Amino acid sequence: MAATPSQAVSVAVRQDALQPGGVQAEHILHLWNGTLILCTLVFVLVAGAVLIALWRAPRGSAHNAPDLAPDGRAG
């Protein structure tokens, strides 16, 4: 079955999310890139804060036994 010229043209156009084809698509791409950068920055800051908190947390010692007594809040 032979392809008509209109089918050949429609197949030749490649769609790519990172290569916007219009003005609106380019604006959406810029919004996406900004959101991606902001979310990456927030993730790195939160992960860094967690790591710093874990690193600075006081360590338990052998004479610091955990309190296993019931707290009296149950039923």
CHARMM-style PDB file with segment names, atoms N, HN, CA, C and O in Angstrom:
ATOM      1  N   MET     1       0.847  -1.164   0.000  1.00  0.00      PROA
ATOM      2  CA  MET     1       0.000   0.000   0.000  1.00  0.00      PROA
ATOM      3  C   MET     1       0.903   1.241   0.000  1.00  0.00      PROA
ATOM      4  O   MET     1       1.753   1.384   0.879  1.00  0.00      PROA
ATOM      5  N   ALA     2       0.733   2.100  -0.935  1.00  0.00      PROA
ATOM      6  HN  ALA     2       0.042   1.984  -1.649  1.00  0.00      PROA
ATOM      7  CA  ALA     2       1.572   3.285  -1.079  1.00  0.00      PROA
ATOM      8  C   ALA     2       1.056   4.418  -0.200  1.00  0.00      PROA
ATOM      9  O   ALA     2      -0.149   4.588  -0.017  1.00  0.00      PROA
ATOM     10  N   ALA     3       1.991   5.181   0.333  1.00  0.00      PROA
ATOM     11  HN  ALA     3       2.970   5.043   0.185  1.00  0.00      PROA
ATOM     12  CA  ALA     3       1.622   6.313   1.183  1.00  0.00      PROA
ATOM     13  C   ALA     3       1.321   7.529   0.324  1.00  0.00      PROA
ATOM     14  O   ALA     3       2.014   7.795  -0.657  1.00  0.00      PROA
ATOM     15  N   THR     4       0.304   8.249   0.691  1.00  0.00      PROA
ATOM     16  HN  THR     4      -0.259   8.033   1.488  1.00  0.00      PROA
ATOM     17  CA  THR     4      -0.020   9.482  -0.020  1.00  0.00      PROA
ATOM     18  C   THR     4       0.926  10.578   0.463  1.00  0.00      PROA
ATOM     19  O   THR     4       1.520  10.444   1.532  1.00  0.00      PROA
ATOM     20  N   PRO     5       1.077  11.660  -0.304  1.00  0.00      PROA
ATOM     21  CA  PRO     5       1.988  12.734   0.122  1.00  0.00      PROA
ATOM     22  C   PRO     5       1.635  13.323   1.490  1.00  0.00      PROA
ATOM     23  O   PRO     5       2.536  13.689   2.245  1.00  0.00      PROA
ATOM     24  N   SER     6       0.350  13.422   1.824  1.00  0.00      PROA
ATOM     25  HN  SER     6      -0.382  13.125   1.210  1.00  0.00      PROA
ATOM     26  CA  SER     6      -0.009  13.994   3.130  1.00  0.00      PROA
ATOM     27  C   SER     6       0.415  13.069   4.267  1.00  0.00      PROA
ATOM     28  O   SER     6       0.796  13.546   5.336  1.00  0.00      PROA
ATOM     29  N   GLN     7       0.356  11.767   4.056  1.00  0.00      PROA
ATOM     30  HN  GLN     7       0.047  11.380   3.188  1.00  0.00      PROA
ATOM     31  CA  GLN     7       0.804  10.826   5.074  1.00  0.00      PROA
ATOM     32  C   GLN     7       2.321  10.877   5.224  1.00  0.00      PROA
ATOM     33  O   GLN     7       2.837  10.773   6.337  1.00  0.00      PROA
ATOM     34  N   ALA     8       3.029  11.034   4.129  1.00  0.00      PROA
ATOM     35  HN  ALA     8       2.610  11.118   3.225  1.00  0.00      PROA
ATOM     36  CA  ALA     8       4.488  11.087   4.183  1.00  0.00      PROA
ATOM     37  C   ALA     8       4.958  12.316   4.962  1.00  0.00      PROA
ATOM     38  O   ALA     8       5.934  12.243   5.708  1.00  0.00      PROA
ATOM     39  N   VAL     9       4.269  13.435   4.790  1.00  0.00      PROA
ATOM     40  HN  VAL     9       3.476  13.494   4.184  1.00  0.00      PROA
ATOM     41  CA  VAL     9       4.640  14.652   5.502  1.00  0.00      PROA
ATOM     42  C   VAL     9       4.351  14.504   6.991  1.00  0.00      PROA
ATOM     43  O   VAL     9       5.151  14.933   7.823  1.00  0.00      PROA
ATOM     44  N   SER    10       3.216  13.901   7.332  1.00  0.00      PROA
ATOM     45  HN  SER    10       2.567  13.553   6.656  1.00  0.00      PROA
ATOM     46  CA  SER    10       2.871  13.767   8.745  1.00  0.00      PROA
ATOM     47  C   SER    10       3.819  12.814   9.465  1.00  0.00      PROA
ATOM     48  O   SER    10       4.063  12.975  10.661  1.00  0.00      PROA
ATOM     49  N   VAL    11       4.348  11.842   8.768  1.00  0.00      PROA
ATOM     50  HN  VAL    11       4.150  11.711   7.796  1.00  0.00      PROA
ATOM     51  CA  VAL    11       5.286  10.906   9.376  1.00  0.00      PROA
ATOM     52  C   VAL    11       6.662  11.551   9.522  1.00  0.00      PROA
ATOM     53  O   VAL    11       7.403  11.210  10.444  1.00  0.00      PROA
ATOM     54  N   ALA    12       7.014  12.469   8.640  1.00  0.00      PROA
ATOM     55  HN  ALA    12       6.412  12.746   7.891  1.00  0.00      PROA
ATOM     56  CA  ALA    12       8.337  13.078   8.657  1.00  0.00      PROA
ATOM     57  C   ALA    12       8.517  14.038   9.834  1.00  0.00      PROA
ATOM     58  O   ALA    12       9.649  14.293  10.246  1.00  0.00      PROA
ATOM     59  N   VAL    13       7.430  14.574  10.381  1.00  0.00      PROA
ATOM     60  HN  VAL    13       6.510  14.367  10.046  1.00  0.00      PROA
ATOM     61  CA  VAL    13       7.529  15.509  11.494  1.00  0.00      PROA
ATOM     62  C   VAL    13       7.772  14.723  12.771  1.00  0.00      PROA
ATOM     63  O   VAL    13       6.979  13.857  13.141  1.00  0.00      PROA
ATOM     64  N   ARG    14       8.865  15.028  13.433  1.00  0.00      PROA
ATOM     65  HN  ARG    14       9.509  15.731  13.132  1.00  0.00      PROA
ATOM     66  CA  ARG    14       9.214  14.347  14.672  1.00  0.00      PROA
ATOM     67  C   ARG    14       8.795  15.181  15.859  1.00  0.00      PROA
ATOM     68  O   ARG    14       9.041  16.386  15.893  1.00  0.00      PROA
ATOM     69  N   GLN    15       8.170  14.557  16.826  1.00  0.00      PROA
ATOM     70  HN  GLN    15       7.970  13.578  16.798  1.00  0.00      PROA
ATOM     71  CA  GLN    15       7.758  15.266  18.031  1.00  0.00      PROA
ATOM     72  C   GLN    15       8.782  15.014  19.128  1.00  0.00      PROA
ATOM     73  O   GLN    15       9.232  13.888  19.336  1.00  0.00      PROA
ATOM     74  N   ASP    16       9.136  16.084  19.819  1.00  0.00      PROA
ATOM     75  HN  ASP    16       8.770  16.999  19.650  1.00  0.00      PROA
ATOM     76  CA  ASP    16      10.103  15.978  20.902  1.00  0.00      PROA
ATOM     77  C   ASP    16       9.723  16.993  21.975  1.00  0.00      PROA
ATOM     78  O   ASP    16       9.549  18.177  21.683  1.00  0.00      PROA
ATOM     79  N   ALA    17       9.598  16.534  23.203  1.00  0.00      PROA
ATOM     80  HN  ALA    17       9.740  15.573  23.440  1.00  0.00      PROA
ATOM     81  CA  ALA    17       9.189  17.420  24.294  1.00  0.00      PROA
ATOM     82  C   ALA    17      10.235  18.488  24.585  1.00  0.00      PROA
ATOM     83  O   ALA    17       9.896  19.548  25.113  1.00  0.00      PROA
ATOM     84  N   LEU    18      11.487  18.236  24.257  1.00  0.00      PROA
ATOM     85  HN  LEU    18      11.762  17.375  23.829  1.00  0.00      PROA
ATOM     86  CA  LEU    18      12.549  19.200  24.536  1.00  0.00      PROA
ATOM     87  C   LEU    18      12.832  20.132  23.364  1.00  0.00      PROA
ATOM     88  O   LEU    18      13.683  21.016  23.468  1.00  0.00      PROA
ATOM     89  N   GLN    19      12.137  19.947  22.266  1.00  0.00      PROA
ATOM     90  HN  GLN    19      11.445  19.229  22.182  1.00  0.00      PROA
ATOM     91  CA  GLN    19      12.265  20.814  21.101  1.00  0.00      PROA
ATOM     92  C   GLN    19      10.882  21.383  20.786  1.00  0.00      PROA
ATOM     93  O   GLN    19      10.192  20.849  19.918  1.00  0.00      PROA
ATOM     94  N   PRO    20      10.454  22.459  21.470  1.00  0.00      PROA
ATOM     95  CA  PRO    20       9.107  22.975  21.274  1.00  0.00      PROA
ATOM     96  C   PRO    20       8.910  23.504  19.860  1.00  0.00      PROA
ATOM     97  O   PRO    20       9.814  24.082  19.257  1.00  0.00      PROA
ATOM     98  N   GLY    21       7.700  23.289  19.350  1.00  0.00      PROA
ATOM     99  HN  GLY    21       6.965  22.819  19.839  1.00  0.00      PROA
ATOM    100  CA  GLY    21       7.414  23.692  17.979  1.00  0.00      PROA
ATOM    101  C   GLY    21       6.715  25.025  17.863  1.00  0.00      PROA
ATOM    102  O   GLY    21       6.667  25.578  16.765  1.00  0.00      PROA
ATOM    103  N   GLY    22       6.177  25.564  18.916  1.00  0.00      PROA
ATOM    104  HN  GLY    22       6.216  25.114  19.809  1.00  0.00      PROA
ATOM    105  CA  GLY    22       5.445  26.819  18.854  1.00  0.00      PROA
ATOM    106  C   GLY    22       5.785  27.720  20.022  1.00  0.00      PROA
ATOM    107  O   GLY    22       6.548  27.354  20.916  1.00  0.00      PROA
ATOM    108  N   VAL    23       5.197  28.915  19.992  1.00  0.00      PROA
ATOM    109  HN  VAL    23       4.577  29.213  19.266  1.00  0.00      PROA
ATOM    110  CA  VAL    23       5.475  29.901  21.030  1.00  0.00      PROA
ATOM    111  C   VAL    23       4.937  29.425  22.380  1.00  0.00      PROA
ATOM    112  O   VAL    23       5.628  29.517  23.395  1.00  0.00      PROA
ATOM    113  N   GLN    24       3.696  28.915  22.389  1.00  0.00      PROA
ATOM    114  HN  GLN    24       3.135  28.841  21.565  1.00  0.00      PROA
ATOM    115  CA  GLN    24       3.117  28.445  23.644  1.00  0.00      PROA
ATOM    116  C   GLN    24       3.897  27.257  24.194  1.00  0.00      PROA
ATOM    117  O   GLN    24       4.120  27.161  25.401  1.00  0.00      PROA
ATOM    118  N   ALA    25       4.305  26.362  23.320  1.00  0.00      PROA
ATOM    119  HN  ALA    25       4.124  26.439  22.339  1.00  0.00      PROA
ATOM    120  CA  ALA    25       5.084  25.203  23.756  1.00  0.00      PROA
ATOM    121  C   ALA    25       6.424  25.643  24.334  1.00  0.00      PROA
ATOM    122  O   ALA    25       6.924  25.039  25.283  1.00  0.00      PROA
ATOM    123  N   GLU    26       6.994  26.677  23.772  1.00  0.00      PROA
ATOM    124  HN  GLU    26       6.588  27.168  23.001  1.00  0.00      PROA
ATOM    125  CA  GLU    26       8.264  27.183  24.299  1.00  0.00      PROA
ATOM    126  C   GLU    26       8.075  27.797  25.685  1.00  0.00      PROA
ATOM    127  O   GLU    26       8.934  27.640  26.553  1.00  0.00      PROA
ATOM    128  N   HSD    27       6.956  28.495  25.900  1.00  0.00      PROA
ATOM    129  HN  HSD    27       6.259  28.623  25.195  1.00  0.00      PROA
ATOM    130  CA  HSD    27       6.665  29.051  27.229  1.00  0.00      PROA
ATOM    131  C   HSD    27       6.461  27.933  28.249  1.00  0.00      PROA
ATOM    132  O   HSD    27       6.934  28.026  29.382  1.00  0.00      PROA
ATOM    133  N   ILE    28       5.764  26.888  27.845  1.00  0.00      PROA
ATOM    134  HN  ILE    28       5.380  26.813  26.925  1.00  0.00      PROA
ATOM    135  CA  ILE    28       5.556  25.744  28.736  1.00  0.00      PROA
ATOM    136  C   ILE    28       6.893  25.097  29.070  1.00  0.00      PROA
ATOM    137  O   ILE    28       7.120  24.701  30.213  1.00  0.00      PROA
ATOM    138  N   LEU    29       7.778  24.985  28.087  1.00  0.00      PROA
ATOM    139  HN  LEU    29       7.593  25.306  27.159  1.00  0.00      PROA
ATOM    140  CA  LEU    29       9.102  24.414  28.331  1.00  0.00      PROA
ATOM    141  C   LEU    29       9.885  25.262  29.331  1.00  0.00      PROA
ATOM    142  O   LEU    29      10.557  24.721  30.209  1.00  0.00      PROA
ATOM    143  N   HSD    30       9.803  26.586  29.203  1.00  0.00      PROA
ATOM    144  HN  HSD    30       9.257  27.026  28.489  1.00  0.00      PROA
ATOM    145  CA  HSD    30      10.505  27.458  30.149  1.00  0.00      PROA
ATOM    146  C   HSD    30       9.924  27.322  31.558  1.00  0.00      PROA
ATOM    147  O   HSD    30      10.669  27.326  32.538  1.00  0.00      PROA
ATOM    148  N   LEU    31       8.595  27.201  31.663  1.00  0.00      PROA
ATOM    149  HN  LEU    31       7.990  27.198  30.867  1.00  0.00      PROA
ATOM    150  CA  LEU    31       7.977  26.981  32.971  1.00  0.00      PROA
ATOM    151  C   LEU    31       8.436  25.655  33.567  1.00  0.00      PROA
ATOM    152  O   LEU    31       8.731  25.570  34.759  1.00  0.00      PROA
ATOM    153  N   TRP    32       8.493  24.622  32.728  1.00  0.00      PROA
ATOM    154  HN  TRP    32       8.253  24.691  31.759  1.00  0.00      PROA
ATOM    155  CA  TRP    32       8.922  23.306  33.197  1.00  0.00      PROA
ATOM    156  C   TRP    32      10.369  23.360  33.679  1.00  0.00      PROA
ATOM    157  O   TRP    32      10.689  22.823  34.740  1.00  0.00      PROA
ATOM    158  N   ASN    33      11.237  23.999  32.913  1.00  0.00      PROA
ATOM    159  HN  ASN    33      10.977  24.435  32.052  1.00  0.00      PROA
ATOM    160  CA  ASN    33      12.648  24.082  33.307  1.00  0.00      PROA
ATOM    161  C   ASN    33      12.811  24.847  34.618  1.00  0.00      PROA
ATOM    162  O   ASN    33      13.615  24.458  35.465  1.00  0.00      PROA
ATOM    163  N   GLY    34      12.058  25.927  34.790  1.00  0.00      PROA
ATOM    164  HN  GLY    34      11.405  26.243  34.102  1.00  0.00      PROA
ATOM    165  CA  GLY    34      12.113  26.673  36.041  1.00  0.00      PROA
ATOM    166  C   GLY    34      11.628  25.846  37.218  1.00  0.00      PROA
ATOM    167  O   GLY    34      12.228  25.870  38.293  1.00  0.00      PROA
ATOM    168  N   THR    35      10.537  25.112  37.010  1.00  0.00      PROA
ATOM    169  HN  THR    35      10.050  25.093  36.137  1.00  0.00      PROA
ATOM    170  CA  THR    35      10.004  24.251  38.066  1.00  0.00      PROA
ATOM    171  C   THR    35      10.996  23.153  38.408  1.00  0.00      PROA
ATOM    172  O   THR    35      11.198  22.847  39.583  1.00  0.00      PROA
ATOM    173  N   LEU    36      11.610  22.563  37.408  1.00  0.00      PROA
ATOM    174  HN  LEU    36      11.446  22.811  36.454  1.00  0.00      PROA
ATOM    175  CA  LEU    36      12.588  21.505  37.633  1.00  0.00      PROA
ATOM    176  C   LEU    36      13.787  22.021  38.425  1.00  0.00      PROA
ATOM    177  O   LEU    36      14.257  21.356  39.348  1.00  0.00      PROA
ATOM    178  N   ILE    37      14.273  23.186  38.070  1.00  0.00      PROA
ATOM    179  HN  ILE    37      13.891  23.726  37.321  1.00  0.00      PROA
ATOM    180  CA  ILE    37      15.416  23.769  38.779  1.00  0.00      PROA
ATOM    181  C   ILE    37      15.040  24.084  40.223  1.00  0.00      PROA
ATOM    182  O   ILE    37      15.808  23.793  41.140  1.00  0.00      PROA
ATOM    183  N   LEU    38      13.862  24.678  40.434  1.00  0.00      PROA
ATOM    184  HN  LEU    38      13.238  24.915  39.689  1.00  0.00      PROA
ATOM    185  CA  LEU    38      13.425  25.016  41.788  1.00  0.00      PROA
ATOM    186  C   LEU    38      13.244  23.765  42.646  1.00  0.00      PROA
ATOM    187  O   LEU    38      13.684  23.732  43.795  1.00  0.00      PROA
ATOM    188  N   CYS    39      12.600  22.743  42.095  1.00  0.00      PROA
ATOM    189  HN  CYS    39      12.243  22.770  41.161  1.00  0.00      PROA
ATOM    190  CA  CYS    39      12.385  21.511  42.859  1.00  0.00      PROA
ATOM    191  C   CYS    39      13.706  20.807  43.168  1.00  0.00      PROA
ATOM    192  O   CYS    39      13.873  20.254  44.255  1.00  0.00      PROA
ATOM    193  N   THR    40      14.635  20.824  42.230  1.00  0.00      PROA
ATOM    194  HN  THR    40      14.499  21.273  41.346  1.00  0.00      PROA
ATOM    195  CA  THR    40      15.946  20.228  42.470  1.00  0.00      PROA
ATOM    196  C   THR    40      16.676  20.975  43.578  1.00  0.00      PROA
ATOM    197  O   THR    40      17.297  20.355  44.441  1.00  0.00      PROA
ATOM    198  N   LEU    41      16.604  22.294  43.558  1.00  0.00      PROA
ATOM    199  HN  LEU    41      16.099  22.798  42.857  1.00  0.00      PROA
ATOM    200  CA  LEU    41      17.248  23.096  44.598  1.00  0.00      PROA
ATOM    201  C   LEU    41      16.636  22.811  45.969  1.00  0.00      PROA
ATOM    202  O   LEU    41      17.366  22.648  46.948  1.00  0.00      PROA
ATOM    203  N   VAL    42      15.315  22.749  46.049  1.00  0.00      PROA
ATOM    204  HN  VAL    42      14.723  22.881  45.255  1.00  0.00      PROA
ATOM    205  CA  VAL    42      14.652  22.463  47.326  1.00  0.00      PROA
ATOM    206  C   VAL    42      15.024  21.067  47.809  1.00  0.00      PROA
ATOM    207  O   VAL    42      15.279  20.874  48.997  1.00  0.00      PROA
ATOM    208  N   PHE    43      15.058  20.091  46.903  1.00  0.00      PROA
ATOM    209  HN  PHE    43      14.850  20.248  45.938  1.00  0.00      PROA
ATOM    210  CA  PHE    43      15.428  18.727  47.284  1.00  0.00      PROA
ATOM    211  C   PHE    43      16.841  18.680  47.852  1.00  0.00      PROA
ATOM    212  O   PHE    43      17.073  18.047  48.882  1.00  0.00      PROA
ATOM    213  N   VAL    44      17.778  19.339  47.194  1.00  0.00      PROA
ATOM    214  HN  VAL    44      17.589  19.853  46.358  1.00  0.00      PROA
ATOM    215  CA  VAL    44      19.167  19.337  47.656  1.00  0.00      PROA
ATOM    216  C   VAL    44      19.274  20.020  49.021  1.00  0.00      PROA
ATOM    217  O   VAL    44      20.001  19.545  49.893  1.00  0.00      PROA
ATOM    218  N   LEU    45      18.561  21.126  49.212  1.00  0.00      PROA
ATOM    219  HN  LEU    45      17.970  21.513  48.504  1.00  0.00      PROA
ATOM    220  CA  LEU    45      18.603  21.816  50.500  1.00  0.00      PROA
ATOM    221  C   LEU    45      18.000  20.970  51.617  1.00  0.00      PROA
ATOM    222  O   LEU    45      18.560  20.911  52.712  1.00  0.00      PROA
ATOM    223  N   VAL    46      16.875  20.319  51.361  1.00  0.00      PROA
ATOM    224  HN  VAL    46      16.420  20.367  50.472  1.00  0.00      PROA
ATOM    225  CA  VAL    46      16.241  19.482  52.388  1.00  0.00      PROA
ATOM    226  C   VAL    46      17.113  18.270  52.702  1.00  0.00      PROA
ATOM    227  O   VAL    46      17.298  17.924  53.869  1.00  0.00      PROA
ATOM    228  N   ALA    47      17.652  17.621  51.664  1.00  0.00      PROA
ATOM    229  HN  ALA    47      17.502  17.902  50.716  1.00  0.00      PROA
ATOM    230  CA  ALA    47      18.523  16.469  51.899  1.00  0.00      PROA
ATOM    231  C   ALA    47      19.770  16.891  52.678  1.00  0.00      PROA
ATOM    232  O   ALA    47      20.221  16.166  53.565  1.00  0.00      PROA
ATOM    233  N   GLY    48      20.319  18.043  52.357  1.00  0.00      PROA
ATOM    234  HN  GLY    48      19.952  18.632  51.636  1.00  0.00      PROA
ATOM    235  CA  GLY    48      21.473  18.547  53.097  1.00  0.00      PROA
ATOM    236  C   GLY    48      21.135  18.845  54.546  1.00  0.00      PROA
ATOM    237  O   GLY    48      21.927  18.549  55.441  1.00  0.00      PROA
ATOM    238  N   ALA    49      19.962  19.430  54.790  1.00  0.00      PROA
ATOM    239  HN  ALA    49      19.318  19.671  54.063  1.00  0.00      PROA
ATOM    240  CA  ALA    49      19.548  19.720  56.162  1.00  0.00      PROA
ATOM    241  C   ALA    49      19.358  18.437  56.960  1.00  0.00      PROA
ATOM    242  O   ALA    49      19.719  18.381  58.136  1.00  0.00      PROA
ATOM    243  N   VAL    50      18.799  17.411  56.339  1.00  0.00      PROA
ATOM    244  HN  VAL    50      18.505  17.457  55.384  1.00  0.00      PROA
ATOM    245  CA  VAL    50      18.626  16.123  57.025  1.00  0.00      PROA
ATOM    246  C   VAL    50      19.982  15.515  57.357  1.00  0.00      PROA
ATOM    247  O   VAL    50      20.184  15.024  58.467  1.00  0.00      PROA
ATOM    248  N   LEU    51      20.905  15.544  56.414  1.00  0.00      PROA
ATOM    249  HN  LEU    51      20.740  15.944  55.512  1.00  0.00      PROA
ATOM    250  CA  LEU    51      22.234  14.988  56.664  1.00  0.00      PROA
ATOM    251  C   LEU    51      22.963  15.751  57.771  1.00  0.00      PROA
ATOM    252  O   LEU    51      23.622  15.143  58.615  1.00  0.00      PROA
ATOM    253  N   ILE    52      22.846  17.064  57.770  1.00  0.00      PROA
ATOM    254  HN  ILE    52      22.310  17.558  57.085  1.00  0.00      PROA
ATOM    255  CA  ILE    52      23.481  17.861  58.828  1.00  0.00      PROA
ATOM    256  C   ILE    52      22.848  17.548  60.179  1.00  0.00      PROA
ATOM    257  O   ILE    52      23.553  17.426  61.180  1.00  0.00      PROA
ATOM    258  N   ALA    53      21.514  17.416  60.214  1.00  0.00      PROA
ATOM    259  HN  ALA    53      20.941  17.515  59.400  1.00  0.00      PROA
ATOM    260  CA  ALA    53      20.834  17.094  61.472  1.00  0.00      PROA
ATOM    261  C   ALA    53      21.252  15.721  61.982  1.00  0.00      PROA
ATOM    262  O   ALA    53      21.445  15.541  63.184  1.00  0.00      PROA
ATOM    263  N   LEU    54      21.392  14.762  61.089  1.00  0.00      PROA
ATOM    264  HN  LEU    54      21.235  14.908  60.112  1.00  0.00      PROA
ATOM    265  CA  LEU    54      21.840  13.432  61.506  1.00  0.00      PROA
ATOM    266  C   LEU    54      23.285  13.459  61.994  1.00  0.00      PROA
ATOM    267  O   LEU    54      23.630  12.769  62.953  1.00  0.00      PROA
ATOM    268  N   TRP    55      24.115  14.241  61.350  1.00  0.00      PROA
ATOM    269  HN  TRP    55      23.834  14.802  60.571  1.00  0.00      PROA
ATOM    270  CA  TRP    55      25.526  14.317  61.721  1.00  0.00      PROA
ATOM    271  C   TRP    55      25.703  15.006  63.075  1.00  0.00      PROA
ATOM    272  O   TRP    55      26.574  14.625  63.856  1.00  0.00      PROA
ATOM    273  N   ARG    56      24.874  16.025  63.354  1.00  0.00      PROA
ATOM    274  HN  ARG    56      24.167  16.335  62.719  1.00  0.00      PROA
ATOM    275  CA  ARG    56      25.011  16.789  64.594  1.00  0.00      PROA
ATOM    276  C   ARG    56      24.205  16.207  65.748  1.00  0.00      PROA
ATOM    277  O   ARG    56      24.315  16.699  66.871  1.00  0.00      PROA
ATOM    278  N   ALA    57      23.406  15.188  65.511  1.00  0.00      PROA
ATOM    279  HN  ALA    57      23.316  14.789  64.599  1.00  0.00      PROA
ATOM    280  CA  ALA    57      22.562  14.616  66.566  1.00  0.00      PROA
ATOM    281  C   ALA    57      23.429  14.024  67.666  1.00  0.00      PROA
ATOM    282  O   ALA    57      24.476  13.438  67.390  1.00  0.00      PROA
ATOM    283  N   PRO    58      22.992  14.176  68.919  1.00  0.00      PROA
ATOM    284  CA  PRO    58      23.772  13.596  70.019  1.00  0.00      PROA
ATOM    285  C   PRO    58      23.760  12.073  69.947  1.00  0.00      PROA
ATOM    286  O   PRO    58      22.746  11.462  69.609  1.00  0.00      PROA
ATOM    287  N   ARG    59      24.879  11.487  70.265  1.00  0.00      PROA
ATOM    288  HN  ARG    59      25.702  11.984  70.540  1.00  0.00      PROA
ATOM    289  CA  ARG    59      25.015  10.034  70.223  1.00  0.00      PROA
ATOM    290  C   ARG    59      24.670   9.449  71.581  1.00  0.00      PROA
ATOM    291  O   ARG    59      24.919  10.063  72.618  1.00  0.00      PROA
ATOM    292  N   GLY    60      24.105   8.273  71.562  1.00  0.00      PROA
ATOM    293  HN  GLY    60      23.903   7.774  70.719  1.00  0.00      PROA
ATOM    294  CA  GLY    60      23.839   7.568  72.807  1.00  0.00      PROA
ATOM    295  C   GLY    60      25.111   6.892  73.291  1.00  0.00      PROA
ATOM    296  O   GLY    60      26.027   6.633  72.510  1.00  0.00      PROA
ATOM    297  N   SER    61      25.159   6.612  74.577  1.00  0.00      PROA
ATOM    298  HN  SER    61      24.416   6.822  75.212  1.00  0.00      PROA
ATOM    299  CA  SER    61      26.320   5.913  75.122  1.00  0.00      PROA
ATOM    300  C   SER    61      25.849   4.684  75.883  1.00  0.00      PROA
ATOM    301  O   SER    61      24.648   4.454  76.025  1.00  0.00      PROA
ATOM    302  N   ALA    62      26.792   3.904  76.367  1.00  0.00      PROA
ATOM    303  HN  ALA    62      27.767   4.091  76.251  1.00  0.00      PROA
ATOM    304  CA  ALA    62      26.458   2.663  77.066  1.00  0.00      PROA
ATOM    305  C   ALA    62      25.724   2.942  78.370  1.00  0.00      PROA
ATOM    306  O   ALA    62      24.870   2.151  78.769  1.00  0.00      PROA
ATOM    307  N   HSD    63      26.033   4.038  79.039  1.00  0.00      PROA
ATOM    308  HN  HSD    63      26.727   4.681  78.714  1.00  0.00      PROA
ATOM    309  CA  HSD    63      25.352   4.336  80.299  1.00  0.00      PROA
ATOM    310  C   HSD    63      24.050   5.126  80.090  1.00  0.00      PROA
ATOM    311  O   HSD    63      23.400   5.504  81.065  1.00  0.00      PROA
ATOM    312  N   ASN    64      23.674   5.374  78.859  1.00  0.00      PROA
ATOM    313  HN  ASN    64      24.202   5.067  78.067  1.00  0.00      PROA
ATOM    314  CA  ASN    64      22.395   6.002  78.517  1.00  0.00      PROA
ATOM    315  C   ASN    64      21.413   4.921  78.084  1.00  0.00      PROA
ATOM    316  O   ASN    64      21.120   4.799  76.894  1.00  0.00      PROA
ATOM    317  N   ALA    65      20.913   4.152  79.007  1.00  0.00      PROA
ATOM    318  HN  ALA    65      21.152   4.251  79.973  1.00  0.00      PROA
ATOM    319  CA  ALA    65      19.976   3.081  78.660  1.00  0.00      PROA
ATOM    320  C   ALA    65      18.620   3.687  78.288  1.00  0.00      PROA
ATOM    321  O   ALA    65      18.216   4.698  78.862  1.00  0.00      PROA
ATOM    322  N   PRO    66      17.926   3.081  77.343  1.00  0.00      PROA
ATOM    323  CA  PRO    66      16.615   3.602  76.965  1.00  0.00      PROA
ATOM    324  C   PRO    66      15.602   3.401  78.087  1.00  0.00      PROA
ATOM    325  O   PRO    66      15.692   2.429  78.838  1.00  0.00      PROA
ATOM    326  N   ASP    67      14.647   4.305  78.203  1.00  0.00      PROA
ATOM    327  HN  ASP    67      14.574   5.094  77.593  1.00  0.00      PROA
ATOM    328  CA  ASP    67      13.592   4.212  79.207  1.00  0.00      PROA
ATOM    329  C   ASP    67      12.508   3.290  78.669  1.00  0.00      PROA
ATOM    330  O   ASP    67      11.798   3.651  77.731  1.00  0.00      PROA
ATOM    331  N   LEU    68      12.377   2.118  79.246  1.00  0.00      PROA
ATOM    332  HN  LEU    68      12.954   1.825  80.008  1.00  0.00      PROA
ATOM    333  CA  LEU    68      11.414   1.127  78.778  1.00  0.00      PROA
ATOM    334  C   LEU    68      10.143   1.105  79.618  1.00  0.00      PROA
ATOM    335  O   LEU    68       9.278   0.260  79.391  1.00  0.00      PROA
ATOM    336  N   ALA    69      10.009   2.004  80.573  1.00  0.00      PROA
ATOM    337  HN  ALA    69      10.712   2.691  80.758  1.00  0.00      PROA
ATOM    338  CA  ALA    69       8.819   2.045  81.423  1.00  0.00      PROA
ATOM    339  C   ALA    69       7.629   2.568  80.625  1.00  0.00      PROA
ATOM    340  O   ALA    69       7.790   3.446  79.777  1.00  0.00      PROA
ATOM    341  N   PRO    70       6.442   2.037  80.889  1.00  0.00      PROA
ATOM    342  CA  PRO    70       5.263   2.550  80.186  1.00  0.00      PROA
ATOM    343  C   PRO    70       5.003   4.002  80.588  1.00  0.00      PROA
ATOM    344  O   PRO    70       5.287   4.405  81.716  1.00  0.00      PROA
ATOM    345  N   ASP    71       4.473   4.764  79.671  1.00  0.00      PROA
ATOM    346  HN  ASP    71       4.243   4.436  78.754  1.00  0.00      PROA
ATOM    347  CA  ASP    71       4.282   6.182  79.944  1.00  0.00      PROA
ATOM    348  C   ASP    71       2.925   6.504  80.562  1.00  0.00      PROA
ATOM    349  O   ASP    71       2.688   7.655  80.927  1.00  0.00      PROA
ATOM    350  N   GLY    72       2.041   5.541  80.689  1.00  0.00      PROA
ATOM    351  HN  GLY    72       2.234   4.606  80.392  1.00  0.00      PROA
ATOM    352  CA  GLY    72       0.774   5.753  81.359  1.00  0.00      PROA
ATOM    353  C   GLY    72      -0.306   6.370  80.493  1.00  0.00      PROA
ATOM    354  O   GLY    72      -1.399   6.650  80.984  1.00  0.00      PROA
ATOM    355  N   ARG    73      -0.029   6.587  79.219  1.00  0.00      PROA
ATOM    356  HN  ARG    73       0.859   6.360  78.820  1.00  0.00      PROA
ATOM    357  CA  ARG    73      -1.037   7.185  78.345  1.00  0.00      PROA
ATOM    358  C   ARG    73      -1.987   6.148  77.768  1.00  0.00      PROA
ATOM    359  O   ARG    73      -3.065   6.503  77.291  1.00  0.00      PROA
ATOM    360  N   ALA    74      -1.618   4.896  77.799  1.00  0.00      PROA
ATOM    361  HN  ALA    74      -0.742   4.607  78.187  1.00  0.00      PROA
ATOM    362  CA  ALA    74      -2.457   3.856  77.205  1.00  0.00      PROA
ATOM    363  C   ALA    74      -3.670   3.596  78.094  1.00  0.00      PROA
ATOM    364  O   ALA    74      -3.555   3.505  79.316  1.00  0.00      PROA
ATOM    365  N   GLY    75      -4.832   3.481  77.456  1.00  0.00      PROA
ATOM    366  HN  GLY    75      -4.925   3.555  76.463  1.00  0.00      PROA
ATOM    367  CA  GLY    75      -6.099   3.139  77.961  1.00  0.00      PROA
ATOM    368  C   GLY    75      -6.439   3.178  79.328  1.00  0.00      PROA
ATOM    369  OT1 GLY    75      -7.572   2.863  79.691  1.00  0.00      PROA
TER     370      GLY     75
END
